[in-house]
Amino acid sequence: MTKRFRDISIRQLRALAAVAASGSITAAALKLRLTQPAVTLQLRNLQGLAGLPLIQRTGDGMILTDAGREVLALSERIEAAMAACATSLDMMAGKTGGRISIGAVSTAKYFVPFAISAFAKLHPKIEILLTVGNREETIAGLRGYDLDIAIMGRPPAGIDMDVNLIGDHPHVIIARSDHRLAGKARLSMSDLASETFLTREPGSGTRGLMEQLFESAGLRATIGMEMDSNETIKQAVMAGLGIAFISAHTVATELEQRRLVMLDVIGLPIIRQWFVLNRKDKVLLPPAQAMRAFLAAQGAQFLPATETGKSAPVRRKSRSRAL
């Protein structure tokens, strides 16, 4: 009986529930929009699978036996599970909510929360999980399929990605406002050879770009300290511990307030780009698709203002491909 009982169908269970609620085959048939013979057949087959009588006729109508009430309880649990599943699917489809897992490199934290806030106002029932890390950590999240989308610069190698541009990402060299090179025009990279640089840890996209910059000039940067956050680097530069090659988006406020200055170096700023990207082989549900489209269409407006008071476009002396 146990093995046969696995073959029960939703129609059979619904026929039993309709009879239990109405007390007759006729009323159950009307409720289910079936013929009476069809309901009778469903009940007969269900009883055959159960191996026990499920319905008993009385002068007041048809009632369930103890076995019938047990099967009815099963029917109610199945209906509840199906309703919960339908709700979850609706949420995933973006009808009532859903969930998005977003990864962002640490430099992007200066604008991504503002973009997420704007998106959340349009879609208040969508749950958004944001993970911030360095470039290597964000790529690991993409490789492991943990992230729906990621916000970063150069797309990772070895993963087939859908890539959408958000906007320009300028990189500059900063110093404290009283630095000896502050205010001097058209500095060369060789003018910086004796300077101590404060930099991010290996694996950071900014660190990699700085190394490329010095390599292209045939020089080697003098590294004073490695730090795992842009905030620490900014404080250290203001404390006079060195200068730094950094994203202009991370220092927009300090430059405006003149707590830091941008050195006028030939070839800078270097302009990279911000992208929103996702694995091509990862199925994106509608909430994640909506977030990706939102960032591609409107993400640029959330990029931090620079010294010019505009988003992204610092004085451009050179442009290069996405890092």
C-alpha positions in Angstrom: 0.0 0.0 0.0 2.8 2.4 0.9 4.4 2.1 -2.5 1.1 2.4 -4.4 0.1 5.5 -2.3 3.0 7.4 -3.8 0.9 7.4 -7.1 -1.9 9.6 -5.7 -2.7 12.7 -7.7 -3.7 16.3 -6.8 -7.0 15.7 -8.6 -7.8 12.7 -6.3 -6.9 14.7 -3.2 -9.0 17.6 -4.3 -12.0 15.4 -5.0 -11.7 14.1 -1.4 -11.4 17.6 0.0 -14.5 18.8 -2.0 -16.6 15.9 -0.8 -15.5 16.5 2.8 -16.4 20.2 2.5 -19.8 19.7 0.7 -21.0 16.3 2.0 -22.0 15.0 -1.5 -20.6 13.9 -4.8 -23.0 16.2 -6.6 -21.9 19.3 -4.7 -18.3 18.3 -5.0 -18.6 17.9 -8.8 -20.1 21.4 -9.1 -17.3 22.9 -7.0 -14.6 21.2 -9.1 -16.5 21.8 -12.4 -16.4 18.1 -13.1 -19.1 15.5 -13.8 -20.3 13.3 -11.0 -18.8 10.1 -12.6 -15.4 11.8 -12.8 -15.4 12.7 -9.1 -16.6 9.2 -8.2 -13.7 7.7 -10.3 -11.2 9.9 -8.6 -12.4 8.9 -5.2 -12.5 5.2 -6.1 -8.9 5.3 -7.4 -7.8 7.2 -4.3 -9.4 4.6 -2.0 -7.7 1.8 -4.0 -4.3 3.4 -3.5 -5.0 4.0 0.2 -6.2 0.4 0.7 -8.8 1.7 3.2 -12.3 3.2 3.0 -12.0 7.0 3.0 -15.7 8.0 2.8 -18.7 6.8 4.7 -22.4 7.5 3.6 -24.7 8.6 6.4 -28.2 10.0 6.6 -26.7 13.5 6.7 -24.5 13.0 3.7 -21.0 11.7 3.1 -18.4 12.0 5.8 -14.7 11.0 6.1 -13.5 7.9 7.9 -10.5 8.2 10.2 -8.4 7.1 7.2 -10.1 9.8 5.1 -9.3 12.5 7.6 -5.7 11.4 7.6 -5.6 11.7 3.8 -7.4 15.0 4.0 -4.7 16.4 6.3 -2.1 15.3 3.7 -4.0 17.1 1.1 -4.1 20.3 3.1 -0.3 20.2 3.7 0.3 19.7 0.0 -2.0 22.6 -1.0 -0.2 24.8 1.6 3.2 23.8 0.2 2.1 24.4 -3.4 0.8 27.9 -2.4 4.1 28.7 -0.7 6.0 27.6 -3.8 3.8 29.7 -6.0 4.4 32.7 -3.8 8.2 32.1 -4.0 8.0 31.8 -7.8 6.1 35.0 -8.0 8.7 36.7 -5.9 11.5 35.4 -8.1 9.6 36.6 -11.2 9.6 40.1 -9.6 5.9 40.3 -9.2 6.0 40.8 -5.4 9.6 40.7 -4.5 12.7 38.5 -4.9 16.4 38.6 -4.0 19.5 39.9 -5.7 23.1 39.1 -4.7 25.4 41.9 -5.8 29.2 42.0 -5.5 31.2 45.2 -5.7 34.9 46.0 -5.5 35.6 48.1 -2.5 36.2 51.3 -4.5 32.6 51.1 -5.8 31.2 51.5 -2.3 31.3 55.3 -2.8 28.4 55.1 -5.3 26.9 51.6 -5.3 24.8 52.1 -2.0 23.2 55.2 -3.5 22.3 53.4 -6.7 20.9 50.5 -4.6 18.8 53.0 -2.5 17.3 54.5 -5.7 16.5 51.0 -7.1 15.0 49.9 -3.7 12.6 52.8 -3.8 11.3 51.6 -7.1 11.2 47.9 -5.9 10.7 48.0 -2.2 9.9 44.3 -1.8 13.1 43.1 -3.5 15.7 41.9 -1.0 19.2 43.1 -2.0 22.4 41.5 -0.6 25.5 43.5 -1.2 29.0 42.0 -0.7 32.0 44.4 -0.9 35.5 43.1 -1.4 38.7 43.6 -3.4 38.9 42.6 -7.0 40.0 39.0 -6.4 37.3 38.4 -3.8 34.6 39.7 -6.2 35.9 37.5 -9.0 35.8 34.5 -6.7 32.1 35.3 -6.0 31.4 35.3 -9.8 33.4 32.1 -10.3 31.4 30.3 -7.6 28.1 31.5 -8.9 27.4 33.2 -5.5 26.8 36.6 -7.2 24.0 37.5 -9.6 25.8 40.7 -10.8 29.0 42.5 -10.0 30.2 46.1 -10.2 33.9 46.4 -11.0 36.4 47.6 -13.6 38.1 45.3 -16.0 36.0 42.1 -16.5 37.7 39.0 -15.2 39.5 36.8 -17.6 38.4 33.2 -18.2 34.7 33.8 -17.5 32.3 34.5 -20.3 30.5 37.7 -19.1 27.7 40.0 -20.1 29.2 43.4 -19.6 27.3 46.8 -19.5 29.0 50.1 -19.1 28.1 52.3 -16.1 30.5 55.3 -16.6 34.0 56.6 -16.4 36.3 55.9 -13.5 39.2 58.4 -13.2 42.4 57.6 -11.2 44.7 60.3 -9.8 47.7 60.8 -7.6 46.9 62.6 -4.3 49.0 64.3 -1.6 48.3 66.4 1.5 47.6 70.0 0.7 51.0 71.3 1.9 53.0 68.7 0.0 56.1 70.1 -1.8 54.7 69.1 -5.2 51.2 70.6 -4.6 50.4 73.3 -7.1 53.3 72.4 -9.4 52.3 72.0 -13.1 53.0 69.1 -15.5 54.9 66.8 -13.2 56.5 63.8 -14.8 56.5 60.3 -13.3 60.2 60.7 -12.7 59.4 63.7 -10.5 57.6 61.1 -8.2 60.4 58.6 -8.2 61.6 59.7 -4.7 58.2 59.8 -3.2 56.8 57.2 -0.9 53.6 55.6 -2.1 50.8 54.3 0.1 48.9 51.6 -1.7 46.3 48.9 -1.6 47.1 45.3 -1.0 48.1 42.9 -3.9 44.9 41.7 -5.6 43.4 45.2 -5.6 42.5 46.6 -9.0 43.9 50.0 -8.1 47.2 48.4 -7.0 47.5 46.6 -10.3 46.8 49.8 -12.3 49.4 51.7 -10.3 52.0 49.0 -11.1 51.1 49.2 -14.8 51.5 53.0 -14.7 55.1 52.8 -13.2 56.1 50.0 -15.4 55.1 51.9 -18.5 57.3 54.8 -17.3 60.2 52.4 -16.7 60.2 53.2 -13.0 59.5 51.3 -9.8 57.3 52.8 -7.1 58.7 53.1 -3.6 56.0 51.5 -1.4 55.8 52.8 2.1 52.8 50.8 3.4 50.2 48.5 2.1 46.6 49.1 3.4 43.4 47.2 2.8 41.1 50.2 2.5 40.9 53.4 0.6 39.8 55.2 3.8 43.0 54.2 5.6 45.1 55.4 2.6 43.3 58.8 2.6 44.0 59.3 6.3 47.6 58.2 6.0 48.2 60.7 3.1 46.6 63.5 5.2 48.9 62.5 8.0 51.9 63.0 5.7 53.0 59.4 5.5 53.2 59.5 1.7 51.3 60.0 -1.5 48.9 57.7 -3.2 47.6 56.6 -6.6 43.9 56.2 -6.1 40.4 56.4 -7.6 39.2 60.0 -7.8 35.8 58.7 -6.7 37.1 57.8 -3.3 38.6 61.2 -2.6 36.0 63.6 -4.1 35.0 65.0 -0.8 38.5 65.5 0.5 39.6 67.2 -2.8 36.6 69.5 -2.6 37.4 70.4 1.0 41.1 70.8 0.1 42.2 68.3 2.7 43.9 66.6 -0.1 45.1 67.8 -3.5 45.4 66.1 -6.9 48.9 66.3 -8.3 49.2 67.6 -11.8 51.0 64.6 -13.4 51.5 64.3 -17.1 49.3 61.4 -18.4 46.9 61.6 -15.5 44.1 61.1 -14.7 43.9 57.7 -16.2 40.4 56.9 -17.1 39.0 53.5 -16.7 35.4 52.4 -16.6 32.8 51.1 -14.2 30.9 48.1 -15.5 27.9 46.0 -14.2 28.5 42.4 -15.3 27.2 38.9 -14.9 28.1 35.4 -16.0 26.5 34.5 -19.2 25.9 30.9 -18.0 24.1 32.0 -14.8 20.4 32.4 -15.2 19.3 35.8 -13.9 15.8 36.0 -12.5 13.8 39.2 -13.2 14.9 41.1 -10.1 18.5 40.7 -11.0 17.8 41.6 -14.6 16.0 44.7 -13.5 18.9 45.8 -11.3 21.4 45.2 -14.1 19.3 47.3 -16.5 18.9 50.0 -13.9 22.6 50.3 -13.3 23.4 50.3 -17.0 20.9 53.0 -17.7 21.1 55.2 -14.6 24.2 54.2 -12.7 26.4 57.0 -14.0 24.3 59.6 -12.2 25.4 58.1 -8.8 29.1 58.4 -9.5 30.8 60.8 -7.0 31.4 64.3 -8.1 35.0 65.3 -8.7 36.8 68.7 -8.3 34.9 70.0 -11.4 31.6 69.4 -9.5 30.4 66.9 -12.1 30.1 63.2 -12.1 33.1 61.3 -13.2 34.7 63.6 -15.8 37.9 64.8 -14.1 40.2 66.7 -16.4 41.1 64.1 -19.0 44.6 63.9 -20.2 44.5 60.3 -21.4 41.9 57.6 -21.9 42.6 53.9 -22.0 40.6 50.7 -22.3 38.8 49.1 -19.5 41.2 47.8 -16.9 
